[in-house]
Amino acid sequence: MNAVKTRIKKDDKVKIITGKDKGKIGKILKVVNKTNRVIVENINIVKSHQKPNMKNPQGGIISKESPIDFSNVMLMCNHCMTPIRIKMKTLEDGKKVRVCPKCSETIDA
């Protein structure tokens, strides 16, 4: 699988558009570009059996976030609070920024 250049970054707020968590909103914890996947906070929770180790001497079953494909998430605009497709804009100083096409606000801080 070839890696696709994504315009979604860590700490972005996204909305899940398909799957068992459809409609939920969460923050991106990690972007895995090699496999085109993202890990979203409190989304796609799976149970995992863990052997006892130094960090967890009891072991047992733990819950953790599993990666989902980045095509299943849409970026949320911080200003108008709607899911959007990202539009790129070049500023006067030559810097490229992400822009909301609905309210024309820049997403990058």
N, C-alpha and C positions, 0 to 999 in steps of 0.2 A: 504494500500500500504506500502510495506516495504522500508525503506531507504537503498539506495545502497551507498557504500563508493565511492566517486568521487575523481578524481585526478585533478579536476579543482578548482582553488582557486580565491578569490577576487583579482581584478586588473589584471587578465590574459587577454590577447588579444585573442578573439575567432572569428571564422567565422561561420555564420549561414548556415547550409547545407540543410535545407528544410523549407517549409512554405512560407508565403508572403514576408518575408525579405531575401529570399535565396540569398547567395553571399555577403551579407553585412558583414562588420567587425566592431566589437565593443569591449568595455572593460566591464568586469563583475563588476557590482556594488554590488551584493549580491548573496550568494549561500544559498538556502533553502534545507538543506539535508533531512528534514522530508518528503517533497513532491517531491524530486528529480527534483527541478526546479532551474533556475538561472534567475536573472534580468540583462539584458545587456543594456548598455547605448545607447539610441536612436534606440532601436530595439523593435518591437511589441508594438507600441504606440497605446493606446486606449483613447477614450474620456470618461470622468467621470463627472457626474453632482455633484456639490458641494453646500451644503447649506451655507448660510452666517455664518461665525464664527469670532472669534477674530483675527485670522491670516489673513483671507480673508473676510472682511466685505461685499464685493460686491457679493460673491458667483459666480455662473455661471458654465460654462463647462470648465474643465481643461484637458490637455493632460498629460498622465503619462505612464511610461513603465510598461508592464504587464509581469509576469514570463512566461518563456518557458521551456520546458523539456530539461534537460541537454543532452539527446541523440540527440538533434537537433543542437548541437554546436560542433565544433572541435577546439582544441587549435591551435593557430598559433605560430610557432617557431620565436623567435625574431631575430635569426641570418639568417636563410635561407628564412624567410617570406613565408612559405608554411603551409597548414593545416596538422597536424600530429596526430598520435596516440601516447600516452605517454608510454615511456619505463622507468622502474625504475632501478636505479643502486645504489649499496652500495659502499661508499667511504672507504678509509683505516681506517678512524676514526670511522666507524660504522654508519655514517649518511646516510640516504636514500635521494636521489635527483632524480628529474625528468629529463630525457634526451631525446633529439630529436633523433629518430632513423635514420634520413636522414643525418644530419651533425654532430652528436655525441656531440653537445654542450649542457651544462646543462641549464635548463630553470630556476631553482631556483637561486636566487641571493645570 
